[in-house]
Amino acid sequence: MEDEEWVLVRRTTEKDWWSSSFMDDDDNGEDPRSLKITFSGPAEHWTDAIPIGNGRLGAMIWGGVALETLQLNEDTLWTGTPGNYTNPLAPEALSVVRKLVDNGQYAEATTAAEKLSEKPSDVYQLLGDIKLEFDNSHLKYVEKSYHRELDLDTATTRVKYSVGDVEYTREYFASNPNQVIATKISGSKSGSVSFTVYLDSKMHHRSYVKGENQIIMEGSCPDKRIPPRLNANDNSKGILFTTILELQISKSTGVVHVLDGRKLKVEGSDWAILLLVSSSSFDGPFTKPIDSKKDPTSDSLSALKSINNLSYTELYAHHLDDYQSLFHRVSLQLSKSSKSVSGDGPLPMKKHMANNNDLFFKRSKDDTVSTAERVRSFKTDEDPSLVELLFQYGRYLLISCSRPGTQVANLQGIWNKDIEPPWDGAQHLNINLQMNYWPALPCNLKECQDPLFEYISSLSINGSKTAKVNYEAKGWVAHQVSDIWAKTSPDRGQAVWVLWPMGGAWLCTHLWEHYTYTMDKDFLKNKAYPLLEGCTLFLLDWLIEGRGGYLETNPSTSPEHMFIGPDGKPASVSYSSTMDMSIIKEVFSAIISAAEILGKNEDEIVQKARKAQTRLLPTRIARDGSIMEWAVDFEDPEIHHRHVSHLFGLFPGHTITVEKTPDLCKAADYTLYKRGEEGPGWSTTWKTALWARLHNSEHAYRMVKHLFDLVDPDHESNYEGGLYGNLFTSHPPFQIDANFGFSAAIAEMLVQSTVKDLYLLPALPRDKWANGCVKGLKARGGVTVNVCWKEGDLHEVGLWSNEHNSIKRLHYRGSIVNANLSPGRVYTFNRQLRCIKTNTLPSATSY
């Protein structure tokens, strides 16, 4: 296993079908460290550890020398059991709230609305730890020799250090095709690898050694929202789990001893390999754990048996082939202007700038500079390669935490160290879950959305009961917070965050977006349309006759934001918030458009949606020139509030556009200016995308730069937003949504689209990223987009569609050109948007 010789041949991906005369990113001599997150020492905090994941299993690698910890997660480990998400008393409470709103008693309505709140969500749990203890000689390691890195190109983590004249190397990866977390430990001298390994957990568990090379840990999650007790009895009705760690060592040297019946001690080996598998009894959101037929111990043993005949090299090759088939679809390169070479500008690659071509993108980073230090210096050097790294990190994280067959990415993806994580680690549906999936389509990772669509299907089942009982409405509904059991009722607490029945509707816009990007008619017919139909049924019933002949939502909130009513009292509940109206418009537009494609124009629900659409309150401009957040121009007591919900129609929605609604865009511009730049990470990246939609490159870049603020984990409450040392984004504390939002926002700065239109470099900060190339982005209409630019101006564009005839209007700096794209051909356009070359696509497609 250790001595095999092998060579990996990189597969050709879709973006490789086109190359620019300006540059070719595969042959530019790019420093391979350019997509590595590096550390000069072991992790001191959890947010210094390195995340790896295969979609379902995750680990945070601390990189300790004498004591190494791999903190583990499995995405189905949650508290609780399936719940009853209905409240028979809700209709009466709803009637009271509506009357108070009609009477303008908003503060009283806000208080009364708390009777519509219910039980809180359940809580995401952790799995446990792999602990590796090395002998005391490792305490005297050579600190300057230490290096820890995450290579995004291979989804591999490595730790290297020296003890005396021995160099130790550890390698870690999480394989999706083989469902295993693998660790390889080796030393440069024969017989130098010795350590003790065991499994531990904060959960109720027991662990024991089986045979001479396996450690088994069996445990359970609480069946209620209470912290687990290590000494609890063994009759839990919660989710059960089993984790198995298998140890392999070199055959010629080394021995393994069993310690205390639960640890394995390796002595004098050349190398060691640890293979970890894990399973749970979770059998879907509608099956009680106690009724589950799944046996996690048997499933884990079967998982190990399935890889018994695979060497470490083969496992790694499977992992690379799987991961890189996704990750290599998109490349991004950015640099400052070559005109800075003779100036004083901080240009890390200036010595490579003599040739006016692909050499713009070579790098010569000092290996001793950690990524954290690069973040710290970004405010002054504004290194474009760090933007590339964070963009690709978001793609890496999505691949690592959301794959077909896994659970939906939660508030922390899959990575969590706490039994009581912030905000329960739950799925929050008023921005956070949606932002998790913003990059999936434009950044060419459509498969990673599959768990979201399965989750929406589960929500629709529970949500139909909530809609019927709580609101006496047809269709289905979901509120602000959910969990693995697909909770659809309001959460517990104040109306300002609890009372928001638009969570399911917002999620439904992702269904339509998936169709517009992929043009997958089978998906539209079999998956999207039935869910849109159920959502529309609820919205039609939820809308009631209101003021001025409009249909209104009552009660209504703008997520997590208060206002001052006419009586001077603070309140959150009124009617027809701008976000409500914006989301409903998107859903109605989606089902009407879907019906046209599927030949369902005459369906009753489509006719009703079309009529209702004309009676929705339009987005309006307030007295101060900003977008009104509520139907009434209330006083805003917190103008710098973190949410920008009233700008949903601009992004991710489509009802406010530069071309069709210039007055609303002007108001949106002022709204963003008024809101300010401060806020948690997800707010920063949402604002980046909003500025990009306004084609305002200066402000979009200001928000990009704003995110590059290194957070001190010991004093994180002093920060708003920012990045931790491992590039996790901060609220604070850690929330993963902004990592995904950043990737989506960068894509939005470079390419925007409708099914018929393609906007090239709409928010490119030309003075910051003067030269660049992005390859493999997706646009609506099923088109793949490659764009290269030089000294701030478009150089070449490559476009193709695998399966669909497409007519695109290409937009660049006021010029508009029609392009007819036939499937199976690559089209190259120059800066004047003239087609200068066509080629035939390879017969095999990767996407």
N, C-alpha and C positions, 0 to 999 in steps of 0.2 A: 504493500500500500504506500509505503514511504518512498520506494525507490523507482516508481514508474516514471518513464519519460513520456511526455505528451505535449502536444502543441494545440492551442485553441485557434481555430480559424474563425474570424469574425464574420457573421452572416451579413449579407447585404440587406439593408432595410430600405424602406420606401424613400426616405429622404436622399438616399444615395443614387436615386435614378436621375438626379439633376445636379449639375455643378455649374457654377458661375465662372465666367471668364476672369472675374475679379479675384476669386479665391476658391479653394476646395478645402473644406475643414478637415478632411481625412489625411491630407498630405501637407499640412502646413507646419510640421515640426512642433506642434503644440506640446508644451511641457505636460507630461502625464499627471502632474500634481495639481493641475488646474481644476480638476473636479474632485479634490480631496479635502475633507474637513480634518484638520490636524490639531494635535495637542502635544505639548511639551512635557506633560506630567500626568499622573493618574487623576481621575476625577475626584474632586473634593465635595462636589454636590451632585445631586441626581441630574441636574441640567448641564453637567459637564460630561455625563456618560453618553455613550454612542448608541442610538437606536438601530436595531435591525429587526426585520419582520418578514414573514411569508404571507401576510394577509390575515392569518388566524393566530399564529404564535408570534410573540414579540419578546425581545430581550434588550435590556439596557446594560451595556458593557462598561464597567468602571475602569478597567485597566490597572487595577492595583498590582503591586509587585509581589510582596510577601503574602497578601490576601487579595485574591481576585473575587469579584462578585458579578454574576450575571443575574440581574433582576428580571424575573419572567412574568409574562402575561399570556393569557389565552382569552380570546374575545367573547366567549360564551359564559364567563364566570361573573355572575351578577347575583345580588341578593334577590329574594322574593320568589314568587310563583305567579302564574297567570291571574290577572285581577278582573274585577267587575268594574268597568269604567262608565257606569251610569249612575245617575242621581234622580230618583223619582220626584224629589222636592224642587228640582231646578226650574221647571216651568213656572211654578208660582213665584219663585225668586226673580226669574227673568221678567215676568210681568211687572213686578214692583220696580225693577231697575228701569225698564223702558218708560214707565210713567214718570219717574223722576227726571229722566233725561228729557222727555217731552216738555216737562215743566221748567226746564232750565236749571234744575237743582243738581248740578254736576257733582258737587262734593258729597251730597247725600247719596247720589247714585253710586259713587265710587265706594262708599262704605257699604251700601246694600249689596253691591256686586260681590263682596267677599263670601256671601252665602252660595255663590256659584262655584267657589273653589272646592277642591276635594283633597284626596290623599296625594302625598308627594310621590315622585317616581322612585323606582328602585335604584340601586347603587352598583356601579361597576367595581369589581373587586380585582385583586391581584392573584397571581399564581404562587409565586415563591421565589427562591433564589438557588442558583448553583454557587456553592462556596468552594473555592480552591485555596488551600493553605500550603505555602511553600516554606522550606526550612529557613532558619535565621540568616543564612548567608545572603538571602535575597534582600534583607534589610540594608545591606551594604552595596546595593547596586550602584553603578556609575550613573549619576543623574543626567549627565550630558548625553549619555547614550540612549536615553529613553525617547521613544517616539510612538505615538498612538494616532491612528488615522481611520477614517471611513472613506473608502474609495467608492464614489457614486457610480463610476463607470462599471464596476463589478459587484456592487452591493456587498462588499467585503470589508470587515474590520480587521486591522492588524495592530499588534502591540509588539514592540521590540525594545530590548534593554540588555545590558551586559552586567554580569557578575564575575569579577575577576577577568579571566580570559575566555569566558564562555558567553556567547551571544544567544539569548533566548528569543524565540519568536512564537507568538500566538496568533492564530487566524480563526475568524468566526464568520459564519454566514447562516442565513435562514432560508432554507429551500422550500419553495412552493410545490414543485412537482413531486418531491419526496416527503414533504411535510415533516421536516426535521430541522432542528437547530444543531449545527455542527461546530465543534471546536477542535483545533489541532494545536498541540503544544510540542515544540521541538527545541533542542539545544544543539549548538555547533560542535559539541564534543560527545562522543559515544558514552552512554550511561549517565548523562548529566540531568536527565529529567526525573525529578522526584517531587511528589506532592500528595496531599490528602484531599479528597473530594467528597462532598455530601450535599444533600438537598435540605432546604429549610423553608419555612413559610410562616407568615403571620396568621394564616387561615387555620381553622381546625384541621389537623392532619396527623398522620403517622407515616413514618418512613422506615424502610428496612432493606437490607441487602438480599438479593436473590442470586443464588449461585455464587460465582466468583467475580462477576463483572457487571452486575446490574444493581442499581438502586431504584426502588419503587417508592413513590410518595402518593398516598391516597388521602383525599380530603373532601371537604364539603363547604358550600357557601351557606350563610344564614338564610332561612326562609322568610326572614323579616328584615326591615331596615335597622338592624342593630349590629354593632361590631361583633365579629366572631370571637368566641372564647376558646383558647387553646385547649382547655381541659373540659370542654363541653362533652355531653354524652354523644353517642354515635347514632342517634336516631333523627338526624336532621332531615327535614322535608325539602331542603333546598337542593341546588344543583350539586352533583357529585363530580369529582375530577380525579384523574390518575395521571401522574407524570413518571416516566421511566427514563433513567439516564444509563446508557450503556458505555462501558469503558473498553477501549482497545489499546494495546501497547505493542511495541516492537517485539518480534518473535525471538530474536537472537539475544536480546538483553532485557533485563528488567523483571520484576516480580510484583504481584499485587497481593496485599493483605486486607483482610476484613477487620475493621475496628468497631467495637461497640455494637455490632450488628446493623449499623446504619451508615458507616463510612467505608470508603475504599482508599487504601494507601498504595501509591505507586513508588517503587524504589528502583533507581538505576536503569531507567529505560532510555532509549534513543529518542523516542517520541511517544505521544499519547493522543488518542482521538476520543472525544466525548460526543455521543449522539443522543440528543434529547427529543423525545416525542411526548405528546400529551393529548388527552381526550377528556370530554365531559359527558354527562348524561343529558345535557340540554337537547331537546328533540323538537324545537320550534316553540314559538310564543304561545301556542294554545294547548300545550301538553304540560301537565304538572310534573315536576321532577320525580315525584314519588310514583307516577304512572309511566315513566319513561322505560322503554324496553332496551335502551342503550346501556351497555356495560363498559364504562370507560377503561377499566383494566384490560379487558379482552381486546378492546379497540386499540389501545396503546401497544399491546403485545403484537397485534396484527400489523400495526404500522411499522414496528421494528422488524418483524419477519419479512415484510415486503422489501426491505433494503438490505437484508442479510448478505446477499450476493453482490452488492455494489461496493466498490472500493471508495475511499475518500475522494480520489481523483474523479471517479465517475459521478459521485454525488455533486461535486463541485462543477463538473462540466454540465450536468443537467440544470443546476442552479443558474449558471451563466447563460445557457441557451434560453432558458425561460425568461429570466430577468431582462437580458439585453434585447430580446425580441420586442419588449415594451420600451425600455429606457432609450434605446438607440434610435427611436423613431424621430426624435427632435434634437437638434443641436442649436446652440446659441453662442455667438461670439460678438463681443463688444469691445471697442477700443476708443481711446481719445484720438484727436486729430494728429496726423503725422506732422502737421505744421508746428506742433509743440516741440519737435525734436530739438530745434535750435534755441528754444526758449527755456524758461525756468519751470515749466509745468511738470508736476509729478507724473511722469510717464514710465511705468515699470518696464515696458518693453522697448524703450527708445533706441537701444542699440540695434534692434532688428528692423528699424524702419527705413532703411536705405532703399529697399526694393518696394515699389509702389504696388504691392499685390498681397498675396496670402500671408506674407511675413508680418503683416500688421498684427497677427494674432499669436505670435510666439510670446512665451513668458519665461522669466527667469527669477522665480520667487525663491527667496532664502528659505531653505527647509526648516530653519530654526524658528521662523515666525509662525506662531499659532494662528488659527483662524480667529480666535477671540481677539488677538492683538490686531488682526486685520480689520475686524469690526470696530475696534476702538479707534483706529486711525482713519476710518472711512470719512469722518467729518472733514478731514483736511485733504486726504489724497483722492477720495471719491473713485477708488479703484473699480473700473467696470467689470473686471473679472470676478469680483466678489458678488456683483449683481447676477452674473451668469451662475455662480455657484449656488446662490440662494434660490434662483429660479429652478435649477435642476434638482435641488434638494427637495422642493415641494413635490416634484414629480416622483422622486425616489420614495418619499414618505407615503404618497398615495399608492404606489405600487406595493409598498411594504405593509400597508394596513387595510387594503380593500381590494379583494379579488373575488371572482365568481365563486359562490358557495360560502363566503365568510359573512360575518355580521357587518352591518353598516359601520363606518368609521364614527367613533363617538367624539366627545369633546377633547379627548386626548389621543385620538387615533385608536391605538391599542395599548399605548404605553402608560402605565400607572403604577406608582409605588405605594399607594395608600389604600387602607380599607375604608376610609371616609374621604374620598378625593374631593377637590373643590367642585362645587355645583354637581356633586354626585357622579362626575364623569359622564353625565347623561347626554342624550341627544337633545339639543335645544333647537327648536324649529323656527325661531324668529330671526335667525341669520346664520347661526354657527354651523348647523348640519348642512345647510345649503351651500355655504362657502366652502365646506370640505370638498364639495364636488364641482366647484366652479372650473378648476383646470382640466377636468376629465376630458371634455370635448375639444376645446381649442388646443390643448397640449397633447392631443393624440393618445389618450388613454381610455378610450370608450369602454373597454371591458371592465375597468375599475369601477364603473357606475352600476354594474349588475346588482351588488348588494343593496344599493339605494332603491332600485326598482322593486326588489323583493320586499324590502322594508315597507315601501309605500303600499304594496299589496296587503301586507299584514295590518297596517294602519287602517286600510279601507274596511277590513272585516270588523275590527273592534270599533272603528269610527262610525260604522252604520248603526251600531247599538247606542253609542253616545248621542248621535244625532237624533235618533228616534225618541229616546227616553228624556234626555236633557232638554232638547229644543223642539220636540214634536215635529221633526223635519225628516224629509227623505234624504237619500244619499249618505255621504260619510263626512266626518269632520275630525280634525286633530288640532290640538292646542299647542302651547308653547314648549312643553317639556315632555319627552317620552323616555322609553327605556327598552331593554331587550324584549319585554313582554308586549311591546307595541301599545303602550298606554296612550289613550286618546282623550281622556277627560282633563279638565283644568287641573293645574297643580295646586298645591296648598300655599296660601299666602295672600298678599295684597293684590288687588285688581290690576295695578299698574303693570305687573308682569304676568299674572295668572290668566286674566281674561283676554284671550286673544285666539279666536277660533279660525285663524287664517293659516295655521301651520301646514295643514294638509294641502290647502290650495296653493301655497307657495311651492311646495314640493312638486305639485302637478305640473308646474311650468317647466320643470326639468324633463318631464316626459316629452313635451312638445319640442323642447330644445334638442333632445336626442334625435328626434326625427329630422329636424331641420339640418342637423349636421351630417347625419348618416343617410338620409332619404330611404330609410328602411321601412317599407310599407307594411311588411308583416309585423314588425314591432308596433307600428302605429295601430294596426287593426286589432292585434291580439293582446297587447299589453297596455299601450297608452290610452287608447280610446275608451275602453271600459272604465278605467280609473278616472279619466277626465269626465266621463258621463256621470259617475257617482258623485264626484266633487261638484259638478255643475248643478246637479239636483239639489244638493245641500245649499249652495249659494243662492239658487232661485228661491228656496224657502226661507233662507235667512234674511234676504232682502225684503223690506216692508215698505209700504207706502209712506212717503215722508214729505218733507217741506218742499214747496215750489214745484210739485209734480215729479220730483226725483224719487227713485228707489234708494233707500238708505239702509245702512247697517246700524243697528241699535240693540245693545250697547256696542261701543267701539272704543278701542284704545290705539295709541301709537306706541309700539313696544317700549315699555320700561320708562316712558317719559311722562312727566306731569305738566299741567298747565295751570294758570290762574283763571278761575271763572269770573264772570262779570260781577259776582258778589265779593270778589277778593279772596275767595277760599281756594286752596290748592285742590286739584282733582285730576283724575286720569281718564274717567269714563265720560264719553259724550256720544256723538254719532258720526258715522261716515268719515273716519280718518282718511287722510290722503293715501296711506298705505293700503287700507282696506280696498278702496276704490281702484287703486293701481293694480293690485293683485287680481281682483275680480275681472277687470278689463282684460288682463293677460289670459286668464283662464277661459273667458268667453271667446276671445279672439282665437285661442288655440282650438277649442272644440268646433267652432264654426269653420276654421280652416281645415281641420282634420276631416270634418264631415264632407267638405267639398272634394277632398282627395279620395275618400272612401265611398262616395256616392250616397251619403246619408243626409243630404240637404233638407229632405222633407221630414226627417225625424222630428217629433214633437219637441223634444228637449232642445234641439238646435234652433227651431223656430222661436221658442221662448227665450233662449239666450240671445238671439239676434234682436228681439224686441227689447229685452231688458238692457242690452248694451247701450242703447240710445238714451236710456233714462238714468244712467249713472252720473253722479256729480263729477263735473270736469275738474281737472287739476287747476287750482286758482292761485293767483299771485296776491300776497299780503300787502298791507299798506306800506311796509318798508321795502318792498321790492323782492322779497324772498318767496319761495314756494310755501304756501300755507300747509301746515302740518295737520291741522284739524279743519273740520268744515266751517268752524267759526274762527275768526282771527283772534284767538286767545293770546293773552300775554304769556310769553315763554320765560319761566323763572330760571332756566338753565340753558342759555343759548349755545354753550359749548358741549352739549350733551353728546355722549359717545355714539348713539344711534343716529343714522341718517335715513330713517325709514321712509320719510316723505319723498325721497329721491329714488325710490324703487323704480319708478317709471323711466328714469334715465339709465340706471343700471341696477340690477340685471334685466330690468324690463325694457320695453321698446316703444312706449307711448310718448316719450320725450326724446326728440332727435334734433341734431343740429340743422338738418335740412328742412324738416317739416314743422317744427315748433320753435323757431328762433327766440320768441319772447319768453317761452318757458325755459329755454336754455340759459338765457340771460338771468332769469330769476334763480335758476339752479346754481349758476356761477356765484351769485351773491349769497345764496344759501350756504354753499360750501365755505365761502370766505367768512361768513358770519359764524359758522359752526366752529371754525378754527382747526388747527392741525393736531391738537392734543387728543389723546384717547388711547384705548387699548390697541393691541396689534391688529385685531380684526377690523377695527374702525379705521386704522391707518390704511390698510390695504383696500378696503371698500372705497375710501376717499380717493385712493390712487386710481382705481378703475373708473370712478365717477368723473374725475378730471380728464381721464383719457377719453371717455365718451364725449366730453365737451371739446375734444381735440386741443386741449390746453396742456402742452408738453411741459411748460415751465412748472406749473403747479403739480402735475402728475409726478414729475421728478422730485420736487420738494418733498412729497409724501414718501417716495422711495427712500430718499436720503433720511427722512425722519425715522424710519424703521431701524436704521443702522445705529442703534444706541445700545451699548453693551450693558446688560443688566447685572448688577451685583446680587447674587442670590441671598446674601446675608442681609441685604437692605432693599429687597425688591419692592417694598411698599412705597419707596421714594420715586418709583418710575411709573410712567404710563406708556405701555407698549414696549418696544425694543426687542432685542435678541439676547438669548443666553449664550454661553460659551459653545454649546453644541448646535447653535443656530435654531433651536426651538424658539418659537415666538412667544412673547409674553403678553398677558393681559395687564398686570400680573395677577395670579401666578401663570404657569404655563397653560396655554390653550393652543391646539394645533391648527385651528382654523386659519389664522393669518399666514401660516406657512403655505397653505393652499391658495389663499387669497392673493398672496404675492405673485405666485406663478401665473395665475389667471390675469392679474393686473398688468404684468409685463407683456403677456401675449396681447392684451387689449391695446397697449400702447403701440404695438408694432403692426397688428392686423385686426381690422374689424370687418364685420360682414352681416349681410342679410342673405336670404336665399338667392337674391338677384344681384346684390352689390358687394363689392370688395374694396375696402378702404386700406390703402397701403401707407404704412408709417404715419398714421393719423396723429400720434402724440409722441413722436420721436424727439427726445431732447438732443438736438443736433450738436449743440456745443459740448455735451457731455459724452455722447456715444457717436462720435463723428463717423466712425467706420464700423461696419458690422454685417452680420449675416445670420438670419434665422432660417432653419430648414425643418420642414415636417409639420408645421402648424396646420391645424384644420380650420376650414371656414365653412359656414353654412352653405348648403347646396351640395355637400359631398365633395368638396374641393380641397386638395392639399396645396399648401402655399409655401414657397421658398422665396425669401426676399434678401437681397444684398444691397448695401448702400455704401457710399464712399464720400468722405468729406461732407457729410450731412445731406447728401442728395441721392435719390434712388439710382441704383446702377443697373440691376437686372432682377427680373421676377420669373420664377418658374411655377407653373400651375398645371394640375392634372386632376382628372376625375376617373376613378377606376371603373365605374359602372354606369354613370349617368351622363347623358347629354346635358350640358349646362351652358346657359347664356349669362355671362357676368358683365356687369358694368364696372370697369376698373376706375377707381377714383384716386387721384394723386395731385395734391396741391391745386385743386380747382379744375384739373383736366379730367375728362370722362371719356372713356373709350369702351365700346362694346367688344366683348371677346366671346366667340363661340368655341366651346370646349367639347370635343368628342371624346368618349370614353376610350381609354387605352393609348392616349397620346400625351406627351409632355410638351407644353408650350412655353417658350422663353420670350419674354418681352423686355425691351430696353427702357431707358429712362423716359423716353417719349411715349411709352406704352404701345410701341409697335412690335408686332410679333416678328422675331428675327430667326426663329428656329423651332422646328417640331421634331420630336423623336417618338418612336414606338415604345410603350412601356414593356418591361419584362412580362412574360406570361404569368409568372407566379407573383401573387400579391401578398403583402404581410399585413394588410389592414383592409 
